[in-house]
Amino acid sequence: MKIGYMGVTSTFVVPDDLDALTRHPKASQPGEPINLHHTQCHGCGDDAPEGLHIKIFAGDGFTVRARMLVEPRMEGGPGQIHGGILATAFDEVMSHLPLLVGGHCVTAHLQVDFAAGIPVGSTLYFEGRLLGRQRRKLYTEVVAYLADPLVDAGAEAVASGRALFVKIDSARHYAETLANSKAAEQISRRRG
Ligand SMILES: CCCCCCCC/C=C\CCCCCCCC(=O)SCCNC(=O)CCNC(=O)[C@H](O)C(C)(C)COP(=O)(O)OP(=O)(O)OC[C@H]1O[C@@H](n2cnc3c(N)ncnc32)[C@H](O)[C@@H]1OP(=O)(O)O
């Protein structure tokens, strides 16, 4: 798929002098689900009643695959997904890529190109890719399809996104807000 629009890719510029990428020894294997977040996460949490319920799996190398049902509650334009919902889905899918190399990250920059309307009722398939890393910065990309590109070579790409993630010290980053989380206990337990 052509990235950006008419050759313009906004402020997202992947530097030339990237650091080497190494897969984290505990990273999920290709095909395995990635459970990076917690069960109340708006993007991937099974217990978030109004969440997107995106299912995310590790792919080969530095990639992830994901899928999401476009439900009627996600409507924006008549019969189509709301653009902000798709941006949220992109953020969620790409936020799982840094886990392949280890460590927690937050989104610092996110951009989306909407190439075609996406009907309510469809299943969206996502392919995400880690483009590179420089110090704490991780550059990622995602493409959304209306069919699974793994089984349908003609699957239509309908949108793409790019994001810059920055590695954080999660204990410090969430120190003042963790107590407000509906998943506070679960997260504290996981951290031991
Ligand atoms: C006890 C707690 C335990 C918790 C356990 C964890 C459980 C985890 C479970 C689940 C979590 C995941 C859930 C994810 C959900 C999906 C992802 C989201 O939506 S995240 C939310 C939205 N994002 C934010 O809220 C970020 C807000 N921003 C910040 O906090 C800071 O700005 C931050 C961390 C991004 C950077 O701040 P700095 O002070 O640490 O670092 P500086 O030096 O400013 O930046 C580092 C490098 O990045 C570049 N950079 C930063 N922002 C940039 C930007 N917007 N564009 C380009 N470059 C940028 C800088 O130029 C610098 O680059 P150079 O290394 O010097 O080359």
The ligand as an SDF file (V2000), in Angstrom:
LIG
                    3D

 67 69  0  0  0  0  0  0  0  0999 V2000
    3.3330    1.1450   39.1920 C   0  0  0  0  0  0  0  0  0  0  0  0
    2.8130    1.1240   37.7570 C   0  0  0  0  0  0  0  0  0  0  0  0
    3.0880   -0.1200   36.9820 C   0  0  0  0  0  0  0  0  0  0  0  0
    2.4640   -0.1110   35.6680 C   0  0  0  0  0  0  0  0  0  0  0  0
    2.6490   -1.3680   34.8910 C   0  0  0  0  0  0  0  0  0  0  0  0
    2.4120   -1.1300   33.4330 C   0  0  0  0  0  0  0  0  0  0  0  0
    1.2630   -1.8770   32.8930 C   0  0  0  0  0  0  0  0  0  0  0  0
    1.1290   -1.4400   31.4890 C   0  0  0  0  0  0  0  0  0  0  0  0
   -0.1720   -1.7400   30.9800 C   0  0  0  0  0  0  0  0  0  0  0  0
   -0.6510   -0.9910   30.0150 C   0  0  0  0  0  0  0  0  0  0  0  0
    0.0160    0.2470   29.5420 C   0  0  0  0  0  0  0  0  0  0  0  0
   -0.0770    0.4780   28.0920 C   0  0  0  0  0  0  0  0  0  0  0  0
   -1.3510    1.1180   27.6080 C   0  0  0  0  0  0  0  0  0  0  0  0
   -1.0380    1.6490   26.2330 C   0  0  0  0  0  0  0  0  0  0  0  0
   -2.2300    2.1680   25.4910 C   0  0  0  0  0  0  0  0  0  0  0  0
   -1.8350    2.5240   24.0880 C   0  0  0  0  0  0  0  0  0  0  0  0
   -0.6820    3.4740   24.0270 C   0  0  0  0  0  0  0  0  0  0  0  0
   -1.0920    4.8580   24.4970 C   0  0  0  0  0  0  0  0  0  0  0  0
   -2.0470    5.3980   24.0480 O   0  0  0  0  0  0  0  0  0  0  0  0
   -0.1130    5.6200   25.6930 S   0  0  0  0  0  0  0  0  0  0  0  0
   -1.0550    7.1170   26.1290 C   0  0  0  0  0  0  0  0  0  0  0  0
   -0.7600    8.3080   25.2910 C   0  0  0  0  0  0  0  0  0  0  0  0
    0.5930    8.7870   25.4880 N   0  0  0  0  0  0  0  0  0  0  0  0
    0.9910    9.4740   26.5790 C   0  0  0  0  0  0  0  0  0  0  0  0
    0.2530    9.7070   27.4970 O   0  0  0  0  0  0  0  0  0  0  0  0
    2.4080    9.9760   26.5820 C   0  0  0  0  0  0  0  0  0  0  0  0
    2.5240   11.3480   27.1900 C   0  0  0  0  0  0  0  0  0  0  0  0
    3.8960   11.8560   26.9820 N   0  0  0  0  0  0  0  0  0  0  0  0
    4.8850   11.5830   27.8410 C   0  0  0  0  0  0  0  0  0  0  0  0
    4.6760   10.9520   28.8710 O   0  0  0  0  0  0  0  0  0  0  0  0
    6.2490   12.1110   27.4810 C   0  0  0  0  0  0  0  0  0  0  0  0
    6.1420   13.1730   26.5790 O   0  0  0  0  0  0  0  0  0  0  0  0
    7.1730   11.0010   26.8440 C   0  0  0  0  0  0  0  0  0  0  0  0
    7.3610    9.8220   27.8320 C   0  0  0  0  0  0  0  0  0  0  0  0
    6.6040   10.4680   25.5290 C   0  0  0  0  0  0  0  0  0  0  0  0
    8.5570   11.5960   26.5380 C   0  0  0  0  0  0  0  0  0  0  0  0
    8.9730   12.3400   27.6290 O   0  0  0  0  0  0  0  0  0  0  0  0
   10.4030   12.0960   28.3370 P   0  0  0  0  0  0  0  0  0  0  0  0
   10.6760   13.2990   29.2040 O   0  0  0  0  0  0  0  0  0  0  0  0
   10.4560   10.7540   29.0090 O   0  0  0  0  0  0  0  0  0  0  0  0
   11.4830   11.9950   27.1620 O   0  0  0  0  0  0  0  0  0  0  0  0
   11.8990   13.0720   26.0240 P   0  0  0  0  0  0  0  0  0  0  0  0
   13.3500   13.3390   26.1910 O   0  0  0  0  0  0  0  0  0  0  0  0
   10.9440   14.2160   25.9340 O   0  0  0  0  0  0  0  0  0  0  0  0
   11.6820   12.1990   24.6800 O   0  0  0  0  0  0  0  0  0  0  0  0
   12.4770   11.0370   24.4170 C   0  0  0  0  0  0  0  0  0  0  0  0
   12.8270   11.0510   22.9540 C   0  0  0  0  0  0  0  0  0  0  0  0
   11.5820   11.0330   22.1850 O   0  0  0  0  0  0  0  0  0  0  0  0
   11.4680   12.2060   21.3350 C   0  0  0  0  0  0  0  0  0  0  0  0
   10.0580   12.6130   21.2980 N   0  0  0  0  0  0  0  0  0  0  0  0
    9.2200   12.7350   22.3420 C   0  0  0  0  0  0  0  0  0  0  0  0
    8.0120   13.1250   21.9270 N   0  0  0  0  0  0  0  0  0  0  0  0
    8.0880   13.2490   20.5770 C   0  0  0  0  0  0  0  0  0  0  0  0
    7.1380   13.6060   19.5560 C   0  0  0  0  0  0  0  0  0  0  0  0
    5.8640   13.9080   19.8460 N   0  0  0  0  0  0  0  0  0  0  0  0
    7.5510   13.6000   18.2630 N   0  0  0  0  0  0  0  0  0  0  0  0
    8.8510   13.2810   17.9340 C   0  0  0  0  0  0  0  0  0  0  0  0
    9.7950   12.9290   18.8760 N   0  0  0  0  0  0  0  0  0  0  0  0
    9.4080   12.9230   20.1630 C   0  0  0  0  0  0  0  0  0  0  0  0
   12.3990   13.2360   21.9960 C   0  0  0  0  0  0  0  0  0  0  0  0
   12.8380   14.1830   21.0510 O   0  0  0  0  0  0  0  0  0  0  0  0
   13.5420   12.3250   22.5120 C   0  0  0  0  0  0  0  0  0  0  0  0
   14.3140   11.9930   21.3740 O   0  0  0  0  0  0  0  0  0  0  0  0
   15.9210   11.8400   21.4350 P   0  0  0  0  0  0  0  0  0  0  0  0
   16.2640   10.5090   22.0450 O   0  0  0  0  0  0  0  0  0  0  0  0
   16.4270   12.9950   22.2570 O   0  0  0  0  0  0  0  0  0  0  0  0
   16.3450   11.8960   19.9990 O   0  0  0  0  0  0  0  0  0  0  0  0
  1  2  1  0
  2  3  1  0
  3  4  1  0
  4  5  1  0
  5  6  1  0
  6  7  1  0
  7  8  1  0
  8  9  1  0
  9 10  2  0
 10 11  1  0
 11 12  1  0
 12 13  1  0
 13 14  1  0
 14 15  1  0
 15 16  1  0
 16 17  1  0
 17 18  1  0
 18 19  2  0
 18 20  1  0
 20 21  1  0
 21 22  1  0
 22 23  1  0
 23 24  1  0
 24 25  2  0
 24 26  1  0
 26 27  1  0
 27 28  1  0
 28 29  1  0
 29 30  2  0
 29 31  1  0
 31 32  1  0
 31 33  1  0
 33 34  1  0
 33 35  1  0
 33 36  1  0
 36 37  1  0
 37 38  1  0
 38 39  2  0
 38 40  1  0
 38 41  1  0
 41 42  1  0
 42 43  2  0
 42 44  1  0
 42 45  1  0
 45 46  1  0
 46 47  1  0
 47 48  1  0
 47 62  1  0
 48 49  1  0
 49 50  1  0
 49 60  1  0
 50 51  1  0
 50 59  1  0
 51 52  2  0
 52 53  1  0
 53 54  1  0
 53 59  2  0
 54 55  1  0
 54 56  2  0
 56 57  1  0
 57 58  2  0
 58 59  1  0
 60 61  1  0
 60 62  1  0
 62 63  1  0
 63 64  1  0
 64 65  2  0
 64 66  1  0
 64 67  1  0
M  END
$$$$
